[in-house]
Amino acid sequence: MNKFSFLGNTDIQTVERLYKAFLEDPSKVEESWRQFFTGFEFARKHFGSEEVPDNYDKEFRVINLIEGYRKRGHLFTTTNPVRARRRYTPTLDIENFGLKEKDLDTVFQAGKLISIGPASLREIISHLQQTYCRSVGAEYLFIRNPNVIRWWQERMEPAKNTPSFTPEEKEHIFSHLVQAVGFEKFLQKKFVGQKSFSLEGAENLIPALDAVIEKGSELGIEEFIIGMSHRGRLNVLANILEKPYEQIFSEFIGKVYTGDISLGDVKYHLGYENTIKTDRGKKVKLSVVPNPSHLESVDPVAEGLSRAKIDRFYKGDFNKLAPILIHGDAAIAAQGVVYEVIQMSELPAYRTGGSIHLVINNQVGFTTNYLEARSSTYCTDIGKVTKAPIFHVNGDDVEALIYIIRLAMEFRQTFHRDVFIDILSYRKHGHNEGDEPRFTQPLLYKAISRHPNPRDIYAEHLTENKIMTREQIREEEKAYNDVLEEKFSAAKKSSGVIIEQFLHDHWKGYRYPQEKDFEKSPETGITKEKLVSLGKHIYEVPAGKKFFKKLIRLLDERRKNFENDRIDWAIGELLAYASLVTEGIPVRISGQDSVRGTFSHRHAAYIQEDTGDAWYPLQHIDPGQAPFEIYNSLLSEYGVMGFEYGYAMSSPRQLVVWEAQFGDFHNVAQVIIDQYISSAEEKWGLMNGLVLYLPHGFEGQGPEHSSARIERFLSMAAKANMHIVNPSTPANFFHLLRRHIHTDYRLPLIIFTPKSLLRHPECVSTKKDFEQGRFREVLDDQDVDISQVRRVVFCSGKVYYDLLKRKKELHALDVALVRIEQLHPFPLKQIKDILKKYKNNMLTLFVQEEPENMGPWRYVRHMAEGIEMTPVARLSSGSPATGLYGIHQLGQEEIINKVFRRCTCELKNVYCGLQCVEGKSRKEILDLHNYIEEESKFLIR
């Protein structure tokens, strides 16, 4: 055991201060220091009196030298396999530490600090060089926990970071290199010109992953979730997850998909899962998560999936499952989502017990030199944000890599924190097999062209050490190639490409949705008794605890509203969650300020004034209820939405919600929406029930706080890929959430939630609305005489209440206000049925607050086949809304006025409700009863 690792973060002045304290009273210093100074004093007493001052000073210079190697040794390693490293100053030469060549054979007590006891300076330097400056570079002294520093030093320094493997272990390593290199060579030979995003140059990743799995299973891990991009993915699928070779080959050959997938995706984006057996016979579940070309976007998804499985299958035990994230050097250094994911890693809502980060460091981006790809020294410097240990390993030295992998796995299981391993390697081809890298990297690729692959390098090592003969090596390589040939022949006979549903076992009993499923929703009401019981519990305050007085008043007011049959949005929302958790359905919500709610409506937790502790009433409804979890997220959209998407990927029987602070903030996470939410079912066969809450409504709050960009979601809507809804009543929102869970299919649910309606006096529902009924895709006007209706006004969301207010003011009996609550799948049949009721209708309008080129209008126009609608909307604009409240109000007034326009009949300039048309024919009405067209600055003509 290294007793002196505390020196790793200690400067010389501190050592001198401690030494003086030791001389005054040994009990004043910590035990490990006491032992060091005792040994030092012993040596000092046996030196000649003239030597004491010089050796005393040099002992501390040697300590400084040791510290220098620990802190900066990684800058002087031999970790780059294809080119010389950059030069850094000052170097670790002894002269820079006040030592000279004549000191090399002097024995120093400081050798105890690196676990070799008193030793000559020459021995100390040799030990430090082997430990910190060979095939492994270690960065860990920035970590602030001395126990972690001690842990690493106790393992690295005695072993000199030098692996020792048995002949059997070496043969095992070689077998994986035979597979890794042989697989890539076979693809290049059989599928000339086709993209595979080869692993060539970094094939040591395969034995490294094998080591992660073997060591992890030995330490109790039962499952690994792997998130990675396209580079080397096919090799990982084939040789780690054991995806059948013939299935991979068929993806190169095939021309059609078989099964439920309609569009599919390129082979190096597909996911896969399997249960394999380790060398010790343990079963381990492995999953590679499907991913798009958008680098690092899979990171939060893989982490969310990992957390869901840890929560659901392993009862929160981080020791049972570990995420592995495989990065590229250019991507990890530059993609912002990496930072978001790393910042999430220690937060209670998003912890997964530590991830293993492996970097395939090609030393180049697509064509960009690494010197142009980052400002930091290393691509992995991002890991220092959370004080994660970082290792840089020569990608040609497979034994050093496996040695560090095993240590990293042990560290993860001990401390449940992230660890980064930067595998310095190269990319044999350009960005893909058809790309010519010599246009931009001639010198690098000249070196690469002469460089042997990792298999051949290790084969040379094995033959030199008489572990394997050249004949044995040739036989093993040939045997593997024969297997590939056999599987290739089988693939040529296959009828098509099969994309297996990812996480199939998790989704047993669920089917893919169809558009007809959304024509009429199932009944989702609850009994009166249950409703009353839930209404009591959601605002129950525990006795003996002190809460903010304003909160107590708010709760009392809401309790009275519930009793008086006026259920507002907040009450309706909490009732939905309460009803689900008491039916055994867990609820998880995360987003910025979600606990209280951006607009202070939800109050899912009550904070005690005197302790700061939180009381979550929805966690205390019934002893047998399902969990209710709600979290305030960090200020991230991309990372958190991706995480929750991953969480929902494994949780079909759970309501999983991501909430935007304001609706348009989702655009920071547009990659997750485009590449996963809207398209993952068609590409990868994924089912996912993630719910997005996107606050939307034009209330004069400016361009960034008005629109949730409804049009963007509708532009991606096709078939039953998403359920897009703009609910306008608390009861309809309640039924919508319950409907989402109480079906045998899942798809992403996009809900445009309200802001001003949270407190609008008209936006309330009754208890009866919750006891009976279902989610209503379209809400017809219930307060009209059908025979008098001359205009049917369709709208969606909050603008309905503005129209309703004017309709009541004018007693406009001729106008029917119809709300389209479900925008996609479009409820065309219900809309046509409603229009048939209004036989005297003369004009059908679609009204929206948004500019004409935004909002639902263009989608509605496209989907409302056979219906002649006239739009009322703001002028097309590049920005959603004005920044001045006064201009907003003028525009809003024009929208309402255009619906309720003045008349040219004998009641000139007064709204007559078309009462003047009795007895006239339709032609007469159209000829004589023209509306006054007013000049507009805000509306489409």
Disulfide bonds with the S-S distance in Angstrom:
none
